[in-house]
């Protein structure tokens, strides 16, 4: 099956992304093929593109989160069926594509009441917020936390009534909902 995706053949700026036709193949045991409806664009994608993080091979297709519809299911148990709307974040990289093959165990169902664009934009940030607030340090009632770069994706995920936030320029304060956060410090 021939589809298109963005390939990065060299490390540099956004201009090195090239839309190319690629052979995607069929899913193998425990895999599914997903037609992406929406992808998340994150700083980690930029780090890979700039060479801060090294891709496993060159060329590579960037992108660490997406929401899409299952179009094929490989042999063996996957827990997924054609037509399911699913999301994923993390490896394998390759969300900047029309379709991709994914391990079925890496995806989660997206409820029909949830907009795929919203789901694709919060998976990786939500997982990061959960890791920071529950695994690095378990934030509980009565704790006060300081959130740096509060206007960013992860910052917006973790802000709450007992948090203090910080932004580095006044224009970013408008990115944060009014009256939601008791203290926002502009450090510009």
N, C-alpha and C positions, 0 to 999 in steps of 0.2 A: 504494500500500500504506500503510495507516494503522497506525502503531505509537505507542508512548509513550516519552517521554524527559523528563529534567529540564531545564527552561528557567529561565534566570536573566533576569529582566526589569529588575532594578535591582541596583546594587552595594551590598552590605551583608553581613549575617550569613547563616548557613546557613538561617535561616527564610525567606529570599526564594526558595529553590528551589521550583519548582512542577512537579508531574508533569502533563504535557500530552500530548494526542494530536497527532501530527504526520504529515505526508505525507513518506515517505522516497524514493519513486520507485525507479527501476531503475538499476543501475550502467551507466555509459557506457564508452566505449573505455578499456581499461586499468584499470578499476575493478572492485571486488568488493563485495558486500553481506555483512556479517558480523553474525550474531546473537551478542551478547555473553553469555559464560558467567560471566565474572568481570572486575571492573575494579580497577585500582589507584587508591588515593586518596592524593594527594601534596600537599606544600606549594604547589606551583605552582598547583594547583586553588584553594587558598585565596587565593593572591595575585590570581588572576583574579577570584574572587568579591568580594574586598574592593576591587578597583580598582587595586591596586598595578601590575599589568600590565593593559593595555587589550586587550579582545577586539576582533576585527575588526568585529563588529556586535552590536547589541542587538536582541532578546534573543539569548542564546547558550546552547549546551549545553556545560557544562564536562567535563573529564576528558581526561587525556593518555595513558592506557595501558589496554589491555584484552586479553583472550583470548576468542576466540569461534570459531564454526563458520561457514564460508563457506556462504551460502544461495543466492547467485546470482553469476554471473560475466558481466561485460560483454563486448561484442565485442572482438576482437583478442586478441593473446597476453597472458596474465596470469601464466602459470606456476602458477595455482591452479585448483582444481576444487571443485564443490559437495561439502561434507562434510569438507574439510580443516579442521583445527584450527590457527589462526594467532594470533599475538600482534603487537601494535604498541605503540610508545611515541613520543610527540611529536606533531607536527602530522600531520593535521588534528585539532583539538580536537573532542570530542563523545562521549567514552566513557560518559557518564552516560545511556545510552540502551539500549533493548532491542536495536535493530539500528542499524547505520550503514553508510554508503557510504565506502569507503577506496580510495586508489590501491593497486593490487596490489603495486607496488614498495615500499610502506611496511611490509608485513607479513613475518613470518618464520614458518616452520612450528614447531609445538610437538609434540615427540615424544609418542606415546601413553603412554609411561611417566612423563610429567611431569604433575603435578596442575595443571589450569588456574588454580586459585586461587593457587598458588605462582608460576606463570609470570606472572600478572597483577600480582603484588606486587613482582616483582624487575626487570622490564624497564627502567624509567626509572632506578631506583637503580643497576642494574648498568651501564647505559650511562654514567651519571655517574661511577661508580667507575673504569670503563675509561678514560674521558677524562682523569680526574685522574691516574691511575697510569701511563698509557702515552703520553698526548699532551701534557699540561701539563708533566710531568716524568716521564721514564722511570725508574720505580723498579726497581732491580736487586738481586741478592743482595748483602748487605752494607750496604744502605741501611737506616736506621731512620727511620720516619715517625711523626709525632704526629697523631693523629686527634681533632679536637675533636668534641663531641657524638657520642661513640662509640655511644651507645645508639640513635641514629636509624637510619633505613633505609640511607643511604649509608655511615655509620660501620660498621654491621654487615657491609656488603658488602666493605669494604676491610681490616678487621682481620685480622692474621696474626701469625705468631710473632715477627717483627721490628718490631712496631709498638708504640707507646705510645698509650694512649687517655686521654680526659678526659671526665668527665660533670659536670654542674653540681648534681646532687642525689643523695643516697644511694640513693633509691628506684630510680633508673635503673640502678644497677649490677646489679640483679637481672635486667635485660633482656638482659644479656650472658652468654653461656655461661660457666660456671665453668671454670677451668683452661685456657682457650683463649688468654688474652692475658696476657703476663707482667706488665704494669704498667697498672693503671687508677687514675687519680687523681680523687678526688672533690673538686671545688672548691667545694662548698657551704659 
